[in-house]
């Protein structure tokens, strides 16, 4: 099995098609009576993956490129509006596919996770903020890593040291990181119930006696830097170099997968565009794992 975009796209198509054949109820709902889509759901997911990896943030430009260069693989391509509607309706399938791919990698059983949140900017001008459909969900927040304010959302990501997404959530910019993390584990209790000795590496914002007690009761060992005025915490010297891993993963989302240029203007649009990028990273790690690559998080072979 080779390591290039075509082989990754074919592997994802085969996996998605097989999954939908065995579990047809996972496909987006459509009326029993009516026209059968000319573009299958497996083809749609494959197109969404390739769009994210090739860096096309504009759907019209992407479909124009696909008609010119991918007509043999995809004889029929919808108009931009149809592609956008199909993609938004497929958000649930993409989310399930992300988990399916992740559980079929060797990194899924890693006993060390890293957790952090990163800004997902949705607007800059005041006029855009006032008329945006994201108002009420998107908020003004502060990014300490880049010393700047922004208006938008936050992507909270739990991943392995190799970058494999384990769980994630999209919240307003002011959402408390500790509350979001506990809600992630409450929503998916099997994530931690099946891992009694899991280590979680976080930054200084994940603090609090009650919060740490909840994690301890769930079987999680939290490692984080000591806050100002706290006594030194055990293991700080060991996990400090690993703490930069999550910053590198966030940079993969922003630098290679254009997370901050998602182009979403509605809640559904933003959600599916973020899912596209999580799918792209997960699928690349899954394929690199299957092909025996030394660096699982490398996207270089798939971005051209």
N, C-alpha and C positions, 0 to 999 in steps of 0.2 A: 504494500500500500504506500503510495507516494504522499509527500507533504506539499500540496499546493491547493489553490482555491477550488479548482475543479474537483479534486478528489474529496475535499471537505464537503463541498456542496452535494456531491453524489451520495456520500455517506449519510449526510443529514437527511436528504430526500428519502433514501431507503429506510432509514430508521423511523422517520415520521410516517411514511406510507405504511410500514409494517405495524406501527403503533395504532394507527387509525383503523387498519383492517381488523386488528384484534379487539379494539375498543372504539367502535364507531361513535359511541355517545360522547367522546371527547371532542369531536368536530364541532365547529360553531353551528348553532341552530339555524336551520332553514326549513321552509315549508316542504311537506312531503310531495305536494303537487306543484309542479312548476318546472322551469328550465334548469337543467343540470349545469353547474358552473363549468365553463370551458377551461378555466385555470383551477387545478385541484388545490386542496388545502396544503398538501405536501409541497407543491410548486410554489405556493404563496409564501410559506415559511422559508423555503430555500432562497427565494428572491429577497425576502427581508434580511436574511443573514448576509447575503452578498452585498446588499446595499450598505449595511453597517460597516462591513469590513473594507469595502472600497471607498468609503468616506463620502458617499452621496447623501447630503443632508436635505437636498431638495428633491422631492418625489418626481416632479416633472422632468428634471434633468436626468434622474436615474432611469426612468422608463424610456426616455429618448436614447440613452446609452444602451439599455438592454435591447431595444428594438434593433439597434445597429450591430451590436456585438454578440448578443445571446439569443438570436432568433432560432438557431438550431436546437438549443436546449429548451427554449420556451416559444413555441410557434405562435401562441396567442398571448398577448399582454393587454390588460384592460387600460382604460383611460385613467388619468390621475385620480379622479373622484372615485371611481370604482375600486381602484387599488387601495385608496385610503380607507374606504368603508370596510372592505374585506379585512384589511389589516387590523382595524380597531375591533372588529367582531372576533378576530382570532387571538385577542390578548390572553384569554383564558387558556387556550391551547398552547401558546408560547410559554406561559408560566409553567404549565405542566411538563412541557418538553424540556425546559431548563432543568427541572428537578430530575427528570428521567435520565438526561445525559450526565448530570452530576453524580447520580448514584451508581453510574456504570463506569466510574473512573477510580483508579487506585487511591487518589487523594481524598475520596469521600470519607474514608475511615481515619484520617489523620486526627491525632489527639490534641492538636494545638490550633486554635482559631484566633484571628485578629478581627477587631470590630472598630469601625469608625464611620463617620458620616461626611459627605462631601456636598457642596452646593450644586444645585441644578438651577442655574439662572433662567428666568422665563421672560424677563423684560428689563429695559433700561430707562426708557423715557417715561416721564410722569404721565403723559397722555395715554401711552400704551397700558400702563398700570391701571389707570382709571377705567378704561373700557374693556379690559381683558376679562374673558370668561373664567379665568383662573382665580379671580378675586374671591377671597373667602377661604381659599385653600392655600394659595401662594401668599407669602408674607415677606416683609423686610427682615433680613437677618444679617449676621456678621460672620465673616470667614476669617478666623484668626490666622490661618496658615498664610493667607495672602494680604492680611490687614486691609480688608475692604468690606463695605456693605453691599448687599445684593438684594434683589427682589425675586423670589421664586420658592423653590422647594429644597429638600435635602434627601439624598439617597443614603440610607443607612445600610451598611453592608457587613455581613458576617462571612468571612472566607477563610480558607486554609492558607498556610504559608506559601503554597504554590500558586495562590490567586484564585482557586476554585470557589465560586460563590456558593455558600451553604444556605443562606437566607438573606432576605433584603426587604426593605420597606421604603416607601416614598411618603414623606410627610411635609408639613409646612416648615418654613425656615426656622421658626422659633420652637419647634417641638423639642421637648426634653429628650436627650439621647438615652438616658437611663430608663425612662418610661417606655420609650419605643422599643428598646432591647427586651425588656421584660414582657412587653406585649407580643413581640415576635415569638418568644419561647412559650408564652401562654397559648398562642394560636396554633403552634406546632409543638406540642409537648413531647412527641416522639423523638424530636431532634436531640433532646438532652436526656430523656429517660433511657435511651439505649446507649448512652455514653456516660458511665458513672464517674470517669476520671478525666473529664475534659478540661483543658486549660484555655483561658480566655485572656488575650492580651489587649489592653485598651489604653487610652490616654487619661489625663488627669480629670477629664469631665465625668468619667464614670466612677463616681465616689458616693459615699454615704453609707452609714451603718445599716440602715434598713435595706438598702439596695444590695449591698454585699451579702447580707443575710439571706435574701431571696435567692441569690445566685448559689450560695453555699448549700442551701436546702435542695436546690435543683441538681447538685452534684458538680457544679462548675467552680473551678479555682481561678479567681481573678488576679491578674498581674497588671499593675499600673504604677506609674511614677508617683512618688509622694508629693502631696500638695504642700504649699507654703505653710509652715507651722506644724506639719506632721513629722513624726519620727520616720527614719528610713524604713522602707518596706522590703520584705524578703524577696530575693530574686531579681532586684532591680538591675544589677550588673549583668545578669544573664540575658534578660529579654530586651534590653535597650537597643541593641543592634537590630533585633527582629521587629521592633516597633516601626521601623522605616519601611517595612514591607507593605503595609497598608497604604502608605503614601505613594509608593510606587504603583500599586494596583489602581489607586484613584487616578494617577497620571496616565495609566493605560486607557482608562475610560475617557479621559479628557483629551489627551494628546493624540491617541490613535483611533479612538472610536467616537470622537467629537460629541461627547456627552453634553457639553454646554452649548452646542449648536444644533440641538435636537429639532428645533423648528415647530414644536407643538404649540397650539393656540387654545386648545380645549383640554379639560382633564383627561378625557379618553385619548386624545392625541398625544399628550405628554407621556401618559402611562405606557402606551404601546411603543413609543420611540425609546423610552428607557429600557423596556423589556427587550427590544431589538438588540440593544448594546450588551445587556447582560447575557442574552442568548449567544451573541457573537463571541464573547469572552469564554463562556462555558463550552461552546462547541469547539473552539480552537483548542482549549485545554483537553477536552475529551478526545479529539482527533490526534493531538500530539501524544497523548498517553497511549492510544491504540497503536501509533506508529513508532513508539519507543524513542521519542525525542528527548534530549537531555534537559531542555528548558520547556516546561509545560506551558508557561504563560506567553511564549513568543508568538506574535502575530505577523511577523515579517514575511513569512511564506504565503500569507493569505491576503495581503493588502495591495496586490497589483495583479 
